[in-house]
Amino acid sequence: MKATEQTEEKADALIFLKNGRTIVVDSPVRIEILRMVMTGEQRFDDIVRRIGRAKSTVSVHLRDMIDDGILAERTDENDARRKFLYLDARYLGTIAAPGCSMPAGWEEQPVLGDSVRPASVFRLIFNTIRTSLLQSGVNIEPVLFSAGIRAGNEVAEIVSDSSNEEFLKKLSDFFRSNELGKITIEEGSPLVITVTDCYECQDLPKIGRPACSFDCGLLTAVFNRQTGDEVDVTETHCYAAGDPFCRFVIKRKEEAITEN
């Protein structure tokens, strides 16, 4: 799962951050426009065609979002009449009706049991905060992805190695020794990592989709450092989706873009 994939969910509002200011967009038309722009730069005429509204109506929505700092525009260097819109604010997450995406029984939080370890305490805290936000209809997965990037930069200092084989061993040992999960690595192209006993999502309610945004960010930063190139990490299986493990596919960014 990538951070931007969350824009495909049904949402009553999208949350953005610009210059330290939080902006909430709750207009259905603007949400639809933003979902388009968040997949990449869009031509004005293409937005009008997809939205199915009059040019004047779309122009008003776009201008308001540009004034708010969410969007920015540029003129085609080959045709001054052609305008392109792109995202100019940080996407934070979504807000939906409280509890609308939570399955029955989600309230049953895991207990620590008799054997209390620091890792299990922090895991409980992490997942309790997250499920409480989900109950309130707040999805902060883009924020978790960014946090994972920051944490991954620190982890990379520990596990990076001139030998890829040793790097993968260090990464596996790091996860196991810190009770983050048990890693199985399928080498090849693309490289695939399967995690069992995943700390991030194993205790989450089954929400029907991948939810390991923090791990996606962490693995992105770690593999960026190790390969010296930008990578794309996509979660294809997840405990939160009802799978018996989490699986991450790691590709060079260029390869992922070419496939899409």
C-alpha positions in Angstrom: 0.0 0.0 0.0 1.3 3.4 -0.9 0.2 6.5 1.0 -1.6 8.0 -2.0 -3.7 5.0 -2.4 -5.9 6.1 0.5 -7.4 8.8 -1.6 -9.5 6.0 -3.3 -11.5 5.4 -0.1 -14.9 6.9 0.5 -14.3 10.0 2.6 -16.4 12.8 4.0 -13.3 15.1 4.1 -9.6 15.2 3.1 -7.0 16.7 5.4 -4.0 18.7 4.2 -1.2 20.7 5.8 0.2 23.9 4.2 2.7 26.2 6.0 1.8 24.9 9.4 -2.0 25.3 8.7 -4.4 22.3 8.6 -6.9 22.5 5.8 -10.0 20.3 5.7 -11.8 19.8 2.4 -15.4 18.5 2.6 -16.9 19.5 -0.7 -17.6 16.3 -2.7 -16.7 18.1 -6.0 -13.4 19.3 -4.5 -12.6 15.9 -3.1 -13.2 14.4 -6.5 -10.8 17.0 -8.1 -8.2 16.4 -5.5 -8.3 12.6 -6.0 -7.4 13.2 -9.6 -4.6 15.7 -8.9 -3.1 13.5 -6.1 -2.4 10.8 -8.7 -0.3 13.3 -10.7 -0.4 16.6 -12.5 -3.7 17.2 -14.4 -4.8 19.4 -17.3 -7.6 21.8 -16.6 -9.6 20.4 -19.6 -9.2 16.9 -18.3 -10.5 17.8 -14.9 -13.6 19.5 -16.4 -14.3 16.4 -18.5 -13.9 14.0 -15.6 -15.9 16.1 -13.1 -18.8 16.7 -15.6 -19.4 20.3 -14.4 -19.3 23.6 -16.3 -15.9 25.1 -16.8 -16.9 28.1 -14.8 -18.0 25.9 -11.8 -14.7 23.9 -11.9 -12.7 27.2 -12.2 -14.3 28.5 -9.0 -13.4 25.4 -7.1 -9.9 25.3 -8.5 -9.3 29.0 -7.7 -10.5 28.6 -4.1 -8.1 25.6 -3.6 -5.2 27.5 -5.2 -6.0 30.5 -2.9 -6.0 28.1 0.1 -2.6 26.7 -0.9 -3.8 23.2 -1.6 -3.2 23.4 -5.4 -0.9 25.3 -7.7 -1.0 25.7 -11.4 1.5 26.1 -14.2 1.2 27.1 -17.9 2.2 24.7 -20.6 5.5 26.1 -22.0 4.4 25.1 -25.5 0.8 26.5 -25.3 0.0 29.4 -23.0 -3.7 28.6 -23.2 -3.2 25.2 -21.5 -3.1 25.0 -17.7 -1.9 22.2 -15.5 -2.9 21.7 -11.8 -0.8 19.9 -9.2 -0.9 19.3 -5.5 1.0 22.0 -3.4 0.2 20.8 0.1 0.9 17.8 2.2 -1.8 15.2 2.3 -2.5 14.1 5.9 -5.4 11.7 5.7 -9.2 11.4 5.6 -12.2 11.9 7.8 -15.3 9.7 7.5 -18.4 9.2 9.6 -17.3 8.0 13.0 -16.9 4.2 13.1 -18.2 3.8 9.5 -15.4 1.5 8.5 -15.0 -0.5 11.7 -16.2 -4.1 11.7 -18.2 -5.6 14.5 -16.1 -6.6 17.4 -13.3 -4.1 16.8 -13.6 -2.9 20.4 -12.0 -6.1 21.7 -8.5 -4.7 22.2 -5.6 -7.2 22.9 -4.5 -7.7 26.5 -0.9 -7.8 27.6 -1.3 -11.0 29.6 1.1 -12.1 32.4 4.3 -11.7 30.4 4.8 -7.9 29.9 7.6 -6.9 27.7 8.5 -3.3 26.6 7.8 -4.2 23.0 4.3 -5.5 23.7 3.5 -2.4 25.8 4.5 0.0 23.0 2.7 -2.2 20.5 -0.5 -1.9 22.5 -0.1 1.9 22.8 0.5 2.3 19.1 -2.5 0.2 18.1 -4.8 1.6 20.7 -4.2 5.2 19.4 -4.7 4.0 15.9 -7.9 2.1 16.4 -9.3 5.0 18.5 -8.7 7.3 15.5 -10.3 4.8 13.2 -13.3 4.7 15.5 -13.5 8.5 15.2 -13.4 8.2 11.4 -9.8 9.6 11.1 -7.4 7.9 8.8 -3.8 9.1 9.3 -2.0 6.6 7.1 -0.1 9.2 5.0 1.2 10.6 8.3 2.2 7.1 9.4 4.1 6.7 6.1 6.0 9.9 6.6 6.8 8.8 10.2 8.0 5.5 8.9 10.4 7.3 6.5 11.9 9.2 9.4 12.3 6.0 11.5 13.6 4.1 8.5 16.4 6.6 8.0 17.6 5.8 11.6 17.2 2.0 11.0 19.2 2.3 7.8 22.2 3.5 9.8 22.1 0.1 11.6 21.3 -2.4 8.8 22.9 -0.9 5.7 25.8 -2.9 4.4 28.1 -3.1 1.4 26.9 -6.7 1.0 23.2 -7.1 0.0 23.1 -10.5 1.6 24.4 -9.1 4.9 22.0 -6.2 4.7 19.0 -8.5 4.3 20.2 -10.6 7.3 20.7 -7.5 9.4 17.2 -6.2 8.5 15.7 -9.6 9.4 17.6 -9.7 12.7 16.5 -6.1 13.5 12.9 -7.0 13.1 13.1 -10.2 15.1 15.2 -8.9 18.0 12.9 -5.9 18.4 9.7 -8.0 18.1 8.6 -6.2 15.0 7.9 -9.5 13.2 9.5 -12.4 11.4 10.8 -11.6 8.0 11.0 -14.0 5.0 12.8 -12.7 2.0 12.1 -13.8 -1.6 15.0 -12.6 -3.6 14.5 -11.9 -7.2 13.0 -9.1 -9.3 11.1 -7.6 -7.7 12.2 -8.4 -4.2 9.4 -9.5 -1.9 9.4 -9.4 1.9 6.8 -11.4 3.9 6.3 -10.5 7.6 4.5 -12.7 10.1 3.6 -11.6 13.6 3.6 -8.0 12.3 3.6 -5.5 15.1 1.9 -2.7 13.2 -1.3 -4.5 12.1 -1.7 -7.9 13.7 -3.9 -6.5 16.5 -5.9 -4.1 14.3 -9.5 -4.8 13.4 -10.0 -6.5 10.0 -10.7 -3.4 7.9 -10.5 -5.2 4.5 -7.4 -3.5 3.2 -3.6 -3.3 3.8 -2.8 -1.0 6.7 1.0 -1.1 7.3 1.7 2.5 6.2 4.4 2.9 8.8 6.3 -0.2 7.7 5.9 0.9 4.0 7.7 4.2 4.9 10.3 2.4 7.0 11.2 -0.1 4.3 11.2 2.7 1.7 13.8 4.6 3.6 15.9 1.5 4.4 16.0 0.3 0.8 16.5 3.8 -0.6 19.7 4.0 1.5 20.9 0.5 0.7 20.3 0.7 -3.1 21.3 4.4 -3.5 18.1 4.7 -5.6 14.5 5.6 -5.1 12.3 2.5 -4.4 8.6 1.9 -4.4 7.2 -0.3 -1.6 3.7 -1.7 -2.1 1.9 -3.8 0.5 -0.1 -6.5 -1.3 -1.2 -8.6 1.7 -1.9 -7.7 5.3 -3.4 -9.0 8.6 -5.8 -6.0 8.5 -7.0 -7.2 5.1 -7.7 -10.7 6.5 -4.5 -12.3 5.3 -2.3 -14.6 7.5 0.8 -12.4 6.9 2.0 -9.0 5.5 3.8 -8.9 2.2 5.7 -6.0 0.7 6.8 -5.8 -3.0 9.9 -3.6 -3.5 10.7 -2.1 -6.9 12.9 0.7 -8.2 10.7 3.7 -8.6 11.3 3.8 -12.3 10.1 0.3 -12.7 6.9 1.0 -10.7 6.2 4.1 -12.8 6.7 2.2 -16.1 4.3 -0.5 -15.0 1.6 2.0 -14.1 
